[in-house]
Amino acid sequence: VPTVSSFSPTTVTQRSIVVITGTNFTGTTAVRFGGTNAASFTINSATQITAVVALGTSGAVVVQNASGSSTTGGNITYVAPVSSPTAAGQIANRIHSDFIASYGPWSSTTTTATTADQPNNAHNLTGFNYNGQLYSTGVNNALLPAGFVNGDFRALPINTIAGNTSGTASSNYYIFGSSIDGNGAASVPTAATVAGKRVREILSDGIKGLGLGTGVTNMNTSGIITFPMAAPLTSKIADAQPDIIISQVASPASTVDTYVFLDAAGNVVGSPMTVNLNSYPALGTWRTDLFTLPTSTPYNTATVNGGGEAAGTRDVRLVALKLSDFNITATNSVNIAFLRFFPGGDSDPGFMAYNAEAFLLPAPVITVQPVSQAVCPNVSQPATFSVTATGDGVLTYQWYKDGVIIAGATASTFTIPTVTSADVATYTVVVSNNAGSVTSSPAYLNIISVTSPTSVTACQNATATLTASATGANPTYQWYSNATNTNVGGTLVSGATSATFNAPTITVGTIYYYTVI
C-alpha cells in the first residue's frame, strides 16, 4: 500500500505541479487532491510522483495502486482562480507607441483599415490609458500628449520556459511587423532581424523590452513561463496605477490564460488570475508577417525555420492588472518570489511587463544596450559590442550570434578582431544572475565595401555630380565640404544624405568634398 510522507507545494491552484514523496508508488493508478483526480501524474520512482492539479477542492493527498490507497500525509489547500477585471473603468482603452502614423505618434483605441495607421515596424509601447488616466511607460515621454502620469514599465525577466512547440506545423509561429525583415510584401526567414530569434528575445525586445513589433503566437499549454519577482512596495498595492501589463498581438481564442504569484516553494500567494483575451477590446491593427517554427521543439530554443503568411494584419490588445486584482495584500505580499504564466493553448503574447516602481526585482536590468555597427571587411578593423547591466549578486554574460552560443564570449564586451563577411549577423547577449536573465536588444554587424567618389572638373554653373557607392545593409551617407584635401574637419552639407551629390559650381576654384558612410 502506498504511503505519502510529504508533498510540495501545499497551497495550489489548477495546473500547479506537486511533487509527492513517499513509498510504494510503483504501479500507481490514481492521484487525488481533496477527492479530485489529478489532471495527470508521472511516477518518477518508487518514492516520488509529480502530479498536476486539476480543478478541485482542498483536502487530503491520496495515492492509489492495486494494493490500496495511501493514508494521507496531510491536506492540500486549493485556491480557485479569479477572473481578470473587464469592466469599462478597469481596462486599458488606448495604447500609444513610437510608430509614426499619418497623424503623428501612434495613439489608438480601435482597429483601422488605414494602412498608414497600421504599425509595421519594431515600435515600442510609450504609454496606455487606464481608468481615465494616461500612464507613461518611460520609453519616450516626449511623444505623449500632456497630462500623463510618469511611469517605469519593463519586460519581465524570464527565469524558465517549459514545454515544446506543437506537433502540428501550422500551429507554431513567431509574428513580426511586416517591414522588419526588409520586405513589406513577403516573409523573409533568413533576414538578420528574424533569423535566430528565440522566445526570450521575442518577449523582451525593444526599448525596455516593450516591443510591439514582435510576438509568439499559439503558445500551447506546455509553454509555462516563470518570471522572478520580489515583494512589492506596500504603498503600490492599492494605488491607482497598474502593476502588470500584458500585450496580445494576434487573434485571441476563447481559452483562458492563468497568471499566479508564487512564493519560493511554489505556493500560491493571493489569488490566481484567469485572463480571457476575447473579453478585451482590440485597440489597434498592425501589419504582420508570420514565420514558422519547428515542431515538437523546446520553446526555450525554437528559432524560425521558414516563412508563413506575409503582409497580413492582426489586432492588438493590452491587459492592465493591479496587485489588488490578485488579492495581494500588505500581509501576503512579502512572500512573493515568482510570477508564473500558464498559457491557455492559443496565447499570442508580445511582452509581459511589470511596474518597476512597484517591484524592485533582483534580476538583471540592461541599462546600456549593444550598438549595431558597419565596418570595412578584411582590413584588420575590429568590431566590439558591449552591454551595461545592473542586478543583485554576480552577473554573468553569454553572447549569441544569430541565436547560437559563441563559445568563450562570456564577458560584458565581445570583440571580433578582424571582421570578414562570415561575421555578418545579429548579436545578442543574455545577462543572468541567480534570480533570472534578460536578453539584450539585437545589434547588427554589417560590412561595407566603399568606392570613393572620382574628382570632377566642371564649368561654372554647370552640373558636377559626385558619387560614392557602398554595399552593406542600408548604408547611410552624409556629405561634407572642405577647403583642403582631407576627409576630416569639413563642413556638413545640409540635406546631402544620398550616394549621389550635385556639388554647387557657382564659385570658380577648387572645393573638396567627402562623404561619411
FIFIVO-84970 format. One line per 5 residues: their letters; for each residue x, y, z of C-alpha. Coordinates in Angstrom, 2 decimals. Each point is the difference from the previous one (the first is absolute). Last residue first. Example, Ala and Ser with C-alpha at 12.3 -4.5 7.8 and 13.67 -1.06 7.14 Angstrom:
BEGIN
sa = 13.67/-1.06/7.14  -1.37/-3.44/0.66
This chain:
BEGIN
ivtyy = 29.16/56.38/-44.76  1.73/3.36/0.43  0.24/1.86/-3.28  2.76/2.17/-1.38  0.15/3.30/-1.85
yitgv = 2.87/2.30/-0.95  -0.49/3.40/-1.57  2.24/1.32/-2.76  -0.51/3.34/-1.69  -2.69/2.05/-1.75
titpa = -3.12/0.46/2.14  -3.50/-0.98/-1.14  0.87/-3.64/-0.56  -2.24/-1.66/2.63  0.63/-3.73/0.57
nftas = -2.72/-2.39/-1.12  0.30/-2.87/2.49  -0.70/-3.68/-0.66  0.09/-2.69/2.70  -2.69/1.85/1.95
tagsv = 0.08/2.22/3.08  0.80/3.49/-1.28  -2.85/1.78/1.83  2.30/2.45/1.80  3.60/-0.17/-1.16
ltggv = 2.07/-0.57/3.16  3.18/2.09/0.08  3.28/-1.88/-0.05  2.38/-0.78/2.88  1.12/-3.36/-1.34
ntnta = 0.08/-1.49/-3.50  2.95/2.00/-1.25  0.83/1.96/-3.16  -0.45/3.47/1.45  -2.85/2.51/-0.10
nsywq = -2.52/-2.64/0.98  -3.57/-0.98/-0.80  -1.87/-2.84/1.72  -2.45/-2.66/-1.25  -2.01/-2.30/2.28
ytpna = -0.91/-3.49/-1.14  -1.87/-2.97/1.47  0.54/-3.68/-0.79  -3.10/-2.22/-0.01  1.57/-3.41/0.62
gtasa = 3.30/-0.15/-1.82  1.48/1.26/-3.24  1.26/3.51/-0.53  0.17/2.34/-2.95  1.23/3.58/-0.17
tltat = -1.09/2.36/-2.74  0.85/3.64/-0.74  -1.99/1.91/-2.58  1.15/3.37/-1.31  -2.75/1.76/-1.94
anqca = 1.04/3.24/-1.67  -0.11/3.42/1.72  3.74/0.56/-0.67  1.43/-2.69/-2.23  0.77/-3.40/1.48
tvstp = 2.98/-2.09/1.07  -0.97/-3.09/2.03  1.98/-2.10/2.46  -1.16/-3.61/0.35  -2.05/-1.02/3.07
stvsi = 1.31/-2.82/2.20  -1.27/-3.56/-0.49  -0.88/-1.53/3.36  -0.55/-3.58/1.07  -2.02/-0.07/3.19
inlya = -0.37/-2.86/2.45  -2.95/-0.37/2.30  -0.20/-0.97/3.67  -3.45/0.31/1.50  -0.74/0.48/3.68
psstv = -3.08/-1.70/1.42  -1.56/1.37/3.20  1.43/-1.71/3.02  -1.39/-3.11/1.65  -0.85/-0.10/3.69
sgann = 0.67/-2.74/2.53  -1.27/-1.26/3.31  0.39/0.19/3.77  3.41/-1.67/0.39  1.56/2.36/-2.53
svvvt = -0.17/0.27/-3.76  0.78/2.28/-2.94  -0.80/-1.49/-3.41  1.83/1.69/-2.87  -1.14/0.58/-3.56
ytavd = 1.73/0.15/-3.38  -1.69/-0.08/-3.41  2.28/-1.01/-2.83  2.77/0.96/-2.43  3.03/-1.80/1.43
astvt = 0.49/-2.26/-3.03  0.54/3.09/-2.17  3.20/0.70/1.92  0.73/2.14/3.06  3.43/-0.06/1.58
pitft = 0.23/0.02/3.81  -3.64/-0.92/0.74  -0.54/1.40/3.49  -2.55/-0.85/2.70  -0.43/2.15/3.11
satag = -2.01/-0.87/3.13  1.96/-3.24/0.19  -0.98/-3.58/-0.85  0.90/-0.40/-3.67  1.94/-3.27/0.47
aiivg = -2.07/-1.95/-2.50  -2.47/2.20/-1.86  -3.43/-1.51/0.69  -2.32/-0.10/-3.02  -2.95/2.40/-0.30
dkywq = 1.33/1.76/-3.09  3.29/0.49/1.84  -0.46/-0.24/3.77  1.90/1.52/2.93  -0.14/-1.41/3.52
ytlvg = 0.42/2.19/3.07  0.04/-0.57/3.75  -0.99/2.44/2.74  1.08/-0.70/3.58  -2.40/1.12/2.71
dgtat = -3.00/2.24/-0.56  -0.50/1.84/-3.25  1.37/2.67/-2.34  0.90/-0.20/-3.67  2.31/1.59/-2.55
vsfta = 0.50/-1.63/-3.39  2.85/-0.02/-2.49  0.58/-0.83/-3.64  3.38/0.45/-1.65  0.75/-0.26/-3.71
pqsvn = 3.63/-0.12/-1.09  1.61/1.40/-3.17  2.91/-2.11/-1.19  -0.80/0.97/-3.59  -1.97/-3.11/-0.99
pcvaq = -3.40/1.63/0.14  -0.97/3.70/0.32  -2.31/0.56/2.95  -3.68/0.48/0.75  -1.12/-0.11/3.62
svpqv = -3.09/-0.56/2.13  0.17/1.13/3.64  -0.19/-2.21/3.10  -2.57/1.23/2.57  0.78/2.22/2.99
tivpa = -2.11/-0.38/3.18  -0.72/-3.72/-0.20  -1.85/-1.14/3.13  1.05/-3.18/1.78  -2.37/-1.91/2.32
pllfa = -0.31/1.19/3.62  -3.27/1.79/-0.80  -1.01/3.21/1.74  -3.74/-0.32/-0.61  -2.53/2.83/0.25
eanya = 1.89/2.80/-1.78  1.29/-2.58/-2.49  -3.59/-0.63/-1.12  0.15/-3.36/-1.71  -0.11/-1.30/-3.56
mfgpd = -1.20/-2.93/-2.07  0.97/0.33/-3.64  -1.35/-0.72/-3.48  -2.22/-2.82/1.20  -2.16/-2.15/-2.33
sdggp = -1.64/-2.72/2.11  -1.90/-2.89/-1.57  0.35/-2.84/2.48  -1.04/1.65/3.26  3.51/1.17/0.83
ffrlf = 1.03/-0.46/3.65  2.08/3.00/1.06  1.81/-0.13/3.35  0.98/2.99/2.14  2.75/-0.73/2.51
ainvs = 1.33/0.86/3.50  -3.00/1.57/1.78  -0.07/-0.76/3.74  0.11/3.62/1.19  -3.20/0.65/-1.95
ntati = -2.06/-2.13/2.40  -0.39/2.64/2.73  -0.04/3.20/-2.06  -2.67/-1.59/-2.11  -0.15/-1.75/-3.39
nfdsl = -3.53/-0.95/-0.94  1.13/-0.51/-3.62  -2.04/3.05/-1.09  1.69/1.86/2.89  3.31/-0.35/-1.81
klavl = -1.43/1.94/-2.90  -0.50/-1.28/-3.54  0.24/1.61/-3.45  -0.89/-2.10/-3.04  0.96/1.32/-3.44
rvdrt = -1.43/-1.06/-3.35  1.35/0.18/-3.53  -1.82/-1.18/-3.13  1.62/-1.83/-2.90  0.76/0.83/-3.62
gaaeg = 1.60/-1.96/-2.82  3.03/0.88/-2.11  1.40/-3.53/-0.06  -1.42/-3.30/1.27  2.76/-2.46/0.79
ggnvt = 3.74/-0.03/-0.57  2.37/-2.68/1.21  2.14/-1.48/2.79  -0.24/2.72/2.65  1.58/-0.85/3.35
atnyp = -1.00/-2.34/2.85  2.46/-0.11/2.93  -2.04/0.68/3.17  -3.22/-1.07/-1.66  1.45/-3.51/-0.16
tstpl = -0.70/-1.55/-3.43  -2.99/-2.20/-0.84  -0.46/1.65/-3.40  2.45/2.47/-1.52  -1.13/3.64/-0.10
tfldt = -1.70/1.86/-2.84  0.19/3.72/-0.65  -3.04/2.28/-0.25  0.17/3.50/-1.47  -2.10/2.87/1.32
rwtgl = -1.65/3.36/-0.53  -1.50/1.43/3.20  -3.52/0.79/1.20  -0.99/1.79/3.19  -1.75/-0.09/3.37
apysn = -1.88/-3.30/-0.35  -2.38/-0.13/2.95  0.48/-2.46/2.88  -2.30/-2.95/0.76  1.55/-2.11/-2.77
lnvtm = 3.21/0.19/2.03  -1.47/-2.26/2.69  2.38/0.49/2.92  -0.08/-2.28/3.03  1.65/1.34/3.16
psgvv = 1.36/-2.09/2.86  -0.87/1.36/3.43  2.32/1.26/2.75  3.30/-1.90/0.17  -0.09/-3.55/-1.36
ngaad = 2.71/-2.30/1.32  2.97/-0.68/-2.29  2.62/-0.39/2.74  1.45/3.51/-0.52  -3.47/1.56/0.10
lfvyt = -2.29/0.14/-3.00  -2.02/2.63/-1.89  -2.40/-1.45/-2.56  -0.90/0.83/-3.58  -2.44/-2.19/-1.96
dvtsa = -0.88/0.18/-3.68  -3.54/-0.69/-1.17  -1.18/-1.75/-3.16  -2.57/1.83/-2.14  2.51/0.79/-2.72
psavq = 1.99/3.20/-0.49  1.00/1.39/-3.42  3.55/1.34/0.06  2.15/2.45/1.99  -1.14/-0.40/3.61
siiid = 1.94/2.26/2.39  0.07/-0.53/3.75  0.42/2.69/2.65  0.69/-0.64/3.71  0.03/2.67/2.74
pqada = -2.84/2.32/-0.99  -0.06/3.47/1.66  -2.91/0.97/2.25  1.57/-0.94/3.35  -0.91/-3.08/2.05
ikstl = 3.21/-2.00/-0.16  2.36/2.87/-0.82  0.54/1.25/3.57  0.94/-3.54/1.03  3.06/0.09/-2.24
paamp = -0.01/-3.33/-1.77  1.54/-3.24/1.31  2.20/-1.44/-2.69  -0.42/-1.57/-3.41  1.78/-2.52/-2.22
ftiig = -2.07/-0.96/-3.06  -1.16/-3.52/-0.79  -1.27/-0.91/-3.46  -2.18/-3.04/-0.73  0.00/-1.04/-3.66
stnmn = -1.74/-3.37/0.51  -3.46/1.51/-0.51  0.70/1.01/-3.57  1.32/3.37/-1.16  -2.04/0.86/-3.09
tvgtg = 2.05/3.04/-0.97  3.25/1.45/1.30  0.45/3.73/-0.54  1.81/2.80/-1.78  -0.53/3.66/-0.90
lglgk = -1.47/1.13/3.33  3.38/0.20/1.74  -0.21/0.78/3.71  3.30/-1.62/1.03  1.24/3.26/1.54
igdsl = 0.37/1.24/-3.60  -0.62/-2.92/-2.33  0.37/-3.71/0.57  -1.04/-1.87/3.15  -2.64/-2.51/-1.06
iervr = 1.53/-0.70/-3.42  3.51/-0.31/1.40  -0.97/-2.61/2.59  -2.24/-1.82/-2.49  2.93/-0.47/-2.37
kgavt = 1.28/2.04/-2.94  2.64/-1.67/-2.17  -1.17/1.40/-3.32  -2.38/2.98/0.11  1.97/3.27/-0.08
aatpv = 2.82/-1.69/-1.91  -2.46/-0.90/-2.76  0.02/-3.74/-0.77  -3.72/-0.43/0.75  -1.01/2.55/-2.66
saagn = -3.79/0.43/0.09  -1.28/1.79/-3.10  -1.60/3.34/-0.95  1.57/2.45/2.45  3.50/-1.35/-0.52
gdiss = 2.83/1.10/2.30  -0.69/-2.70/2.62  -1.43/2.59/2.39  -2.37/1.34/-2.67  -2.94/-2.32/0.74
gfiyy = 0.13/0.45/3.76  0.87/-3.41/1.40  -1.92/-3.10/1.15  1.66/-3.20/1.17  -1.89/-3.10/-0.93
nssat = -0.87/-3.57/0.98  -3.50/-1.38/-0.61  0.26/-0.89/-3.71  2.93/-2.33/0.72  -2.04/-2.34/2.20
gstng = 2.06/-1.64/2.74  -0.36/3.15/2.07  3.01/1.87/1.36  1.53/-1.46/3.13  -0.31/0.62/3.72
aitni = 1.61/2.11/2.68  1.52/3.48/0.00  1.98/0.97/3.12  1.08/3.16/1.85  -1.10/2.62/-2.51
plarf = 0.43/3.71/0.75  -3.35/1.83/-0.12  -0.01/2.71/-2.63  0.34/3.47/1.51  -2.38/2.75/1.13
dgnvf = 1.11/3.27/1.59  -2.73/2.59/0.37  -0.73/3.72/-0.26  -3.69/0.82/0.26  -1.12/1.57/-3.25
gapll = -1.70/3.37/-0.37  1.56/1.23/-3.21  0.05/-2.13/-3.11  2.73/-2.63/-0.35  2.92/0.03/-2.44
annvg = 2.34/1.87/2.36  -0.57/-2.70/2.63  2.13/-2.49/-1.93  0.33/-3.49/1.52  -0.95/0.94/3.58
tsylq = -3.16/-2.13/-0.03  -2.21/3.09/0.32  -3.47/-0.32/1.49  -3.01/1.82/-1.44  -2.94/0.14/2.41
gnynf = -3.71/-0.65/-0.55  -0.06/-3.46/1.53  3.04/-1.10/-2.01  1.57/1.78/-2.95  3.28/-1.37/-1.30
gtlnh = 3.53/1.25/-0.59  3.19/-0.18/-2.07  -0.40/-3.57/-1.27  2.76/-0.65/-2.50  0.33/-0.28/-3.79
annpq = 1.88/-2.55/-2.09  -1.77/0.52/-3.30  -3.37/-0.44/-1.70  -2.29/2.28/2.00  -3.48/0.41/-1.56
datta = -0.92/3.69/-0.23  1.44/0.48/-3.49  -1.96/-3.05/-1.15  -3.38/1.41/0.99  -2.25/-3.03/0.66
tttts = -0.17/0.76/3.73  -0.62/-1.81/3.28  -0.75/1.87/3.20  1.40/2.32/2.67  3.25/1.15/-1.59
swpgy = 2.81/2.48/0.52  2.92/-0.28/-2.42  2.31/3.02/0.01  -1.05/2.40/-2.78  -3.21/0.29/-2.04
saifd = 0.89/-2.34/-2.88  1.67/-2.37/2.46  3.49/0.23/1.49  0.69/-3.10/2.07  1.27/1.11/3.42
shirn = -2.94/-1.59/1.81  -3.26/0.87/1.75  -2.82/-2.29/1.13  -3.58/0.84/0.90  -2.75/-1.79/1.96
aiqga = 1.92/-1.82/2.73  -2.50/-1.67/2.30  -1.61/0.60/3.40  -2.39/2.88/-0.69  -1.82/-1.82/-2.80
atpss = -0.41/-3.24/1.95  2.25/-2.90/-1.03  1.79/-0.86/3.25  1.98/-3.26/-0.10  -1.86/-3.07/1.20
vpavy = 0.84/-1.57/3.35  1.77/-3.34/0.31  -0.96/-2.54/2.69  2.54/-0.57/2.77  0.40/-3.67/1.02
tingg = 1.59/-0.77/3.35  1.62/-3.45/0.31  -0.53/-2.25/3.00  2.50/-2.26/1.71  1.93/-3.22/-0.54
ttssg = -3.24/-1.76/-0.61  -0.40/-3.73/0.32  0.83/-1.46/-3.32  -2.47/-1.93/-2.12  -0.09/-3.71/-0.79
sanqv = 2.09/-2.88/-1.32  -0.83/0.64/-3.64  1.30/3.56/0.27  -1.24/3.25/1.56  1.65/3.22/1.13
vvags = -2.03/2.43/2.11  0.63/3.64/0.89  -2.74/1.03/2.45  -2.12/3.10/-0.31  -0.58/3.28/-1.80
tglav = -2.16/0.01/-3.08  0.44/-0.60/-3.68  0.60/1.13/-3.54  2.98/-2.13/-0.92  3.38/-0.13/1.75
vatiq = 2.96/-1.42/-1.91  1.92/-2.86/1.63  3.69/-0.88/0.42  0.50/-3.28/1.84  2.90/-1.12/2.20
tasni = 0.97/-3.05/2.08  -0.32/-2.90/-2.42  1.41/2.28/-2.66  -1.00/2.88/-2.27  -3.60/-1.17/-0.35
tfsaa = -1.57/2.74/-2.10  -3.43/1.50/0.62  -2.84/1.58/-1.91  -3.07/2.18/0.63  0.05/-1.29/3.57
ntggf = -3.23/-1.67/1.10  -2.14/2.02/2.38  -0.60/-1.30/3.56  1.90/2.84/1.64  2.95/-0.63/-2.30
rvatt = -0.05/-3.47/-1.54  2.66/-2.14/-1.67  -1.02/-3.14/-1.86  1.36/-3.26/-1.43  3.39/-0.21/1.73
gtfnt = 1.92/-3.06/-1.20  3.19/0.89/1.87  -0.79/2.59/2.69  0.90/-2.31/2.88  1.40/2.74/2.23
gtivv = -0.30/3.75/0.57  0.76/3.35/-1.63  -2.47/2.04/-2.07  1.17/2.83/-2.30  -2.92/2.26/-0.90
isrqt = -0.31/1.93/-3.27  -2.70/2.68/0.08  -2.30/-0.25/-3.04  -3.13/1.13/1.95  0.99/1.56/3.30
vttps = 2.32/-0.84/2.86  0.93/0.56/3.62  2.08/-2.97/1.24  2.86/0.18/-2.49  1.42/-2.53/0.61
fssvt = -0.84/-3.46/1.32  0.93/-2.14/2.98  -0.13/-3.52/1.48  -2.58/-1.61/-2.25  -0.29/-3.78/0.38
pv = -0.89/-2.48/-2.72  -1.40/-3.45/0.88
